Amino acid sequence: MDPFVINLVIFVLAIALGVEVITKVPSTLHTPLMSGSNAISGITIVGALLASFSETFFAIGVFLGFLAVIFATFNVVGGYVVTNRMLEMFKGKDSK
């Protein structure tokens, strides 16, 4: 079987699984889980960098790897911003 088809099927299944998992998370757990997912996004960045220099599909790998790095970076930065805002809510008002 063609490796491109296998990689495409894995990509589509990963998208479907990700959407299914994220939609099942209640809103009260979303922020703490977002904070914990920053490590996973860091791993995604490393994997995307490795995929972008793949010899098998160089042009597609570079493009998809670049997109994955951009999206994972947005996720990491957004996760830290939301976590910081959440922690600010728990600080006392006497810290001025």
C-alpha positions as CSV (number, residue, x, y, z in Angstrom):
1,M,0.0,0.0,0.0
2,D,1.2,3.5,-0.8
3,P,2.8,5.2,2.3
4,F,1.1,8.5,1.4
5,V,-2.4,6.9,1.7
6,I,-1.4,5.3,5.1
7,N,-0.1,8.7,6.3
8,L,-3.3,10.4,5.1
9,V,-5.5,7.9,6.9
10,I,-3.6,8.3,10.1
11,F,-3.9,12.1,9.8
12,V,-7.6,12.0,9.2
13,L,-8.1,9.6,12.1
14,A,-6.0,11.8,14.4
15,I,-8.2,14.8,13.5
16,A,-11.4,12.8,14.1
17,L,-10.1,11.5,17.4
18,G,-9.0,14.9,18.6
19,V,-12.3,16.5,17.8
20,E,-14.2,13.7,19.6
21,V,-12.0,14.0,22.7
22,I,-12.2,17.8,22.9
23,T,-15.9,18.0,22.5
24,K,-16.5,15.5,25.4
25,V,-14.5,17.6,27.9
26,P,-16.8,19.7,30.2
27,S,-16.2,23.4,30.4
28,T,-15.1,23.2,34.1
29,L,-12.2,20.9,33.2
30,H,-11.2,22.7,30.0
31,T,-8.8,25.2,31.5
32,P,-6.8,22.8,33.7
33,L,-6.6,20.3,30.9
34,M,-5.4,23.1,28.5
35,S,-2.7,23.8,30.9
36,G,-1.6,20.2,31.0
37,S,-1.8,19.9,27.2
38,N,1.0,22.3,26.7
39,A,3.5,19.5,27.2
40,I,1.7,17.5,24.5
41,S,1.9,20.5,22.1
42,G,5.6,20.7,22.8
43,I,6.0,17.1,21.7
44,T,3.9,18.0,18.6
45,I,6.3,20.7,17.8
46,V,9.3,18.3,17.9
47,G,7.4,15.7,15.8
48,A,6.4,18.4,13.3
49,L,10.0,19.5,13.0
50,L,11.1,15.9,12.4
51,A,8.3,15.3,9.8
52,S,9.2,18.5,8.0
53,F,12.6,17.1,7.2
54,S,11.3,13.7,6.1
55,E,13.0,12.3,2.9
56,T,9.9,10.4,1.8
57,F,7.6,13.4,1.0
58,F,9.8,16.4,1.2
59,A,7.5,19.1,-0.2
60,I,4.4,17.9,1.6
61,G,6.3,17.1,4.8
62,V,7.8,20.6,4.9
63,F,4.4,22.2,4.4
64,L,2.5,20.1,6.9
65,G,5.4,20.3,9.4
66,F,5.4,24.1,9.1
67,L,1.6,24.2,9.7
68,A,1.9,21.8,12.6
69,V,4.7,24.0,14.2
70,I,2.5,27.1,13.8
71,F,-0.6,25.6,15.2
72,A,1.2,23.8,18.1
73,T,2.9,27.1,19.0
74,F,-0.4,28.9,19.0
75,N,-1.7,26.2,21.3
76,V,1.3,26.4,23.7
77,V,1.2,30.2,23.9
78,G,-2.6,30.2,24.3
79,G,-2.5,27.5,27.0
80,Y,0.0,29.6,29.0
81,V,-2.1,32.7,28.6
82,V,-5.2,31.0,29.8
83,T,-3.4,29.4,32.7
84,N,-2.0,32.7,33.7
85,R,-5.4,34.3,33.6
86,M,-6.8,31.4,35.7
87,L,-4.1,31.8,38.3
88,E,-4.7,35.5,38.5
89,M,-8.3,34.8,39.5
90,F,-7.1,33.0,42.6
91,K,-4.7,35.6,43.8
92,G,-5.7,37.7,46.7
93,K,-6.6,41.4,46.3
94,D,-4.1,42.4,48.9
95,S,-1.1,41.9,46.6
96,K,-0.8,45.6,45.5
